[in-house]
């Protein structure tokens, strides 16, 4: 066999090996080492390995059986929004979620309280912690919660009632509080003064007012709804006697269905026994 023939055969062999390698690894992706690495990346053993991706989707998240909050670049916006949402005579309640299946290694009675307390500390540099309360709520677990991060806290803004307060004026509504079981606010000077000012405001405009009665959850639902209606009608009658047309006054009741605080304590039940008034001025 001549030298030229041998050279041609060697060139063809080298070309064949290179072509096979390019097709197998570059096109089909069947090179053994790369496949193992890819498989390892697709099956994380700890949900925290996905922290960056998950945190980008949620401002605040938790891992299974952990009370340590994981924040994303969205957390600053959430923190500032919560701070701005809490006005005068209001407080922020942080409710931490937990499940029965999680292991609690904290000093708190459950992971929900531990999570809420940790979030409270995150807000401390932007908010007065005396305006922040913490609570816990037991929820059902899911298989997904064990393998990935989940949102473990909820926020709500609630009125703060001074010990001697009967009327609390908020940015979007005014609240009048009632004694237990009463449909009469026993017009104190504070309530009387507010209703006088409200009547004058409505007399000088074409505005309307919605009066909603609320109760705590002591007793049955239907009687509580009726009690809430009696409370709303008391205020409606007072405004009508002060010259406001009844067609501009909408009285209704939500009974015990819309609590703004827990009914497990006397302070919470006091917050729930209330009338809420929302005024809409004419344009």
C-alpha positions in Angstrom: 0.0 0.0 0.0 1.4 3.3 -1.0 2.1 6.2 1.4 -0.5 8.4 -0.2 -3.2 5.7 0.4 -2.2 5.4 4.1 -2.3 9.2 4.6 -5.7 9.4 3.1 -7.0 6.6 5.3 -5.5 8.2 8.5 -7.1 11.6 7.5 -10.5 9.9 7.0 -10.2 8.1 10.4 -9.4 11.3 12.3 -12.2 13.2 10.6 -14.7 10.4 11.5 -13.7 10.5 15.1 -14.0 14.3 15.3 -17.4 14.2 13.5 -18.7 11.5 15.8 -17.6 13.4 18.9 -19.2 16.7 17.7 -22.5 15.0 16.8 -22.7 12.9 20.1 -21.7 15.6 22.5 -22.5 18.9 20.8 -25.7 18.0 19.1 -27.2 15.1 21.1 -25.7 16.0 24.5 -24.8 12.5 25.4 -21.4 13.0 26.9 -21.5 11.2 30.2 -19.9 13.7 32.5 -22.2 16.6 31.5 -25.3 14.5 31.9 -24.4 13.6 35.5 -23.8 17.3 36.3 -27.1 18.4 34.8 -29.0 15.7 36.7 -27.4 16.8 40.0 -28.4 20.4 39.4 -32.0 19.4 38.7 -32.5 17.5 41.9 -31.6 19.8 44.8 -31.6 18.1 48.2 -32.4 21.4 50.1 -35.1 23.9 49.1 -32.7 26.7 50.0 -30.6 25.8 46.9 -33.4 27.4 45.0 -33.4 30.5 47.2 -32.4 33.0 44.4 -35.1 31.9 42.0 -37.9 31.6 44.6 -37.0 34.8 46.5 -37.2 36.8 43.2 -40.9 35.6 43.0 -41.7 36.5 46.6 -40.5 39.3 48.9 -40.6 37.0 52.0 -40.5 33.2 52.2 -39.7 30.4 54.6 -38.3 26.9 54.3 -39.9 23.8 55.9 -39.3 23.6 59.7 -37.4 26.9 59.7 -38.3 30.2 61.3 -35.6 32.1 59.4 -37.1 34.5 56.8 -35.6 34.5 53.3 -36.0 37.9 51.6 -35.6 39.0 48.0 -34.9 42.3 46.5 -38.6 43.0 46.7 -38.6 43.0 50.5 -37.6 46.7 50.8 -40.7 47.7 48.9 -42.9 45.4 51.1 -41.3 46.9 54.2 -41.9 50.5 53.1 -45.4 49.7 52.0 -46.3 48.2 55.4 -44.8 51.2 57.2 -46.8 53.7 55.0 -50.0 51.7 55.5 -50.0 52.0 59.3 -51.6 55.3 60.2 -52.5 57.1 63.4 -54.4 54.9 65.9 -53.5 51.8 63.9 -51.1 48.8 64.3 -49.7 46.1 62.1 -50.4 42.5 62.9 -48.0 39.9 61.6 -49.6 36.4 61.4 -47.1 33.5 61.0 -48.3 30.3 59.5 -47.2 26.8 60.7 -48.2 23.2 60.2 -48.4 20.3 62.7 -45.9 18.3 60.7 -43.0 20.8 60.9 -40.4 20.3 63.6 -40.2 23.3 66.0 -36.8 23.8 67.5 -37.4 27.4 68.6 -38.2 28.7 72.0 -41.7 29.7 70.9 -44.8 27.5 71.3 -45.0 27.1 67.6 -43.2 28.0 64.4 -45.9 30.5 63.4 -45.1 32.8 66.4 -41.4 32.3 65.7 -41.8 33.3 62.1 -43.9 36.3 63.0 -41.3 37.5 65.5 -38.5 37.2 63.0 -40.4 39.3 60.5 -41.1 41.8 63.2 -37.3 42.2 63.7 -36.8 42.8 60.0 -39.3 45.7 60.2 -37.7 47.2 63.3 -35.4 49.6 61.4 -38.4 51.1 59.5 -41.2 50.9 62.0 -41.9 51.4 65.7 -42.1 47.9 67.1 -44.7 49.1 69.6 -47.1 49.3 66.6 -46.4 45.7 65.6 -48.2 42.7 67.1 -47.6 39.0 66.3 -49.9 36.1 66.0 -49.9 32.5 64.6 -52.3 30.5 62.5 -52.2 26.7 62.0 -52.6 25.7 58.3 -52.7 22.4 56.4 -49.4 21.3 54.9 -48.8 20.3 51.3 -46.1 18.2 49.7 -44.8 21.2 47.8 -44.1 23.1 51.1 -41.6 20.4 52.1 -39.6 20.8 48.9 -39.7 24.5 48.1 -40.0 27.8 49.8 -43.4 29.1 50.8 -45.0 32.3 52.0 -45.3 31.9 55.8 -46.6 35.2 57.0 -49.6 37.5 56.4 -50.0 41.2 57.3 -53.1 43.2 58.4 -53.6 46.7 59.7 -56.0 47.0 62.7 -57.2 49.9 64.8 -55.6 50.6 68.1 -58.1 51.5 70.9 -56.9 53.6 73.8 -58.4 52.5 77.1 -60.8 55.4 77.2 -61.6 55.6 73.4 -65.1 55.3 72.1 -64.5 57.0 68.7 -61.4 56.3 66.5 -61.0 58.3 63.3 -58.9 56.6 60.6 -57.9 57.7 57.1 -60.8 55.9 55.3 -63.4 55.4 58.1 -64.5 56.2 61.6 -65.2 53.6 64.3 -67.6 53.9 67.2 -67.2 51.2 69.9 -70.1 49.6 71.8 -70.2 48.0 75.3 -70.8 44.2 75.4 -74.3 43.2 74.2 -75.4 46.8 73.8 -77.2 48.4 70.9 -76.8 51.8 72.4 -73.5 53.6 72.4 -74.7 55.7 75.4 -73.8 58.9 73.7 -70.7 60.2 75.4 -69.3 63.7 74.7 -66.8 62.2 72.2 -69.5 60.3 70.3 -71.9 63.2 70.4 -69.2 65.6 69.2 -68.2 63.4 66.3 -71.8 62.9 65.1 -72.5 66.6 65.4 -69.5 67.3 63.2 -70.5 64.6 60.7 -74.0 65.9 60.4 -72.7 69.4 59.7 -70.4 68.0 57.1 -73.2 66.1 55.3 -75.5 69.2 55.5 -72.9 71.2 53.6 -72.5 68.6 50.8 -74.5 66.0 48.9 -72.3 63.3 50.3 -73.6 59.9 51.6 -72.6 57.8 54.5 -72.5 54.0 54.9 -73.0 52.7 58.5 -72.0 49.1 59.1 -72.7 47.3 62.4 -70.3 44.6 63.7 -70.3 42.3 66.7 -68.0 39.9 68.4 -68.7 36.2 68.1 -70.3 35.6 71.5 -73.7 34.1 70.9 -75.3 32.9 67.7 -74.7 34.3 64.2 -78.2 35.4 63.4 -78.8 37.3 66.7 -75.4 38.9 66.2 -76.3 40.1 62.8 -79.6 41.6 64.2 -77.6 43.3 67.0 -75.2 44.8 64.4 -78.2 46.1 62.5 -79.7 47.7 65.6 -76.4 49.4 66.2 -76.2 50.8 62.7 -79.8 52.0 62.9 -79.1 53.8 66.2 -76.5 56.0 64.4 -78.8 56.4 61.3 -81.6 57.7 63.4 -79.4 60.2 65.2 -78.1 61.6 61.9 -81.7 61.7 60.5 -82.8 63.7 63.5 -80.0 66.1 62.8 -81.3 66.9 59.4 -79.6 64.3 57.1 -82.0 62.8 54.5 -82.4 59.1 55.1 -81.9 58.3 51.5 -78.3 59.5 51.9 -77.7 57.1 54.9 -77.1 53.4 54.2 -77.3 51.2 57.3 -76.3 47.5 57.2 -74.9 44.8 59.3 -72.1 42.3 59.0 -72.7 40.8 62.4 -69.7 38.7 63.6 -68.4 37.9 60.0 -65.8 40.6 59.7 -63.7 40.7 62.9 -60.7 43.1 62.9 -59.1 41.3 65.9 -59.1 38.0 67.6 -62.3 37.0 69.5 -60.2 35.0 71.9 -59.5 37.9 74.3 -61.7 40.6 75.8 -59.6 43.3 74.1 -60.1 41.7 70.8 -63.8 41.3 71.3 -64.0 45.0 72.2 -62.4 45.9 68.9 -65.0 43.8 67.1 -68.1 45.4 68.8 -68.3 48.4 66.6 -69.9 50.7 64.1 -67.9 51.7 61.0 -68.9 54.9 59.1 -67.6 55.6 55.6 -68.4 59.0 54.1 -68.4 59.7 50.4 -68.5 63.4 49.5 -70.1 64.5 46.3 -67.8 65.5 43.5 
